[in-house]
């Protein structure tokens, strides 16, 4: 499903965000990528999503080397991925419905299908009644739920989540873990970057531990 082989990411100033990292994630598995701030967790997720390209090594998703995908191939990759960002990255001038609908509109889905899928995704995260709300009116936990709905509305095989509970109180964090567990239970592969692996213990994950860009466990 996902494999990294001896991957290094070096910035233009010579610093290495990742050095010689290898790992493998099977279909339906939950992998936690852990380590302190600056360990390279976010960079690893960005390489899987082809947001960044590796300096060396191979990043495979569905047996496709995404580090060498031509620009026109990136939309194909993104159709298989759902992305949950720590800072939400919601469009604050658009409603909850429109934020969640964005991946479907970019894919050219029909209006009727968009409505059906968006409402199903919002129902799954417990926000069906807030579809016309603006993001600024939502709590932090609700905004993260919108992010998750947006990430799964196109039914991806893989969800990449960067510190999905990092800014939430314990109650909201438990809710997010429960949501992610529901997706894992139907075969979605999860790769979660976190500095708090204990929060995700209910997912029975495997772990990859990074330290200054090197995998140490």
Protein Blocks (a to p, Z undefined) as FASTA:
>chain_A
ZZcehiacddfkopafbghiacdddehiacddeddehilmmmmmmmmnomaccfbdcdde
ehiafklgcfklmmmmmmmpccddfklopafkbcfklmmmmmmmmnopafklmmmmmmmm
mmmnopmmmmmpcfklpcfklmmmmmmmmmmmnopabdcdehkllmccfklmmmmmmmmm
mmmmnopacddddfblmlmmmnopaddddeehiafZZ
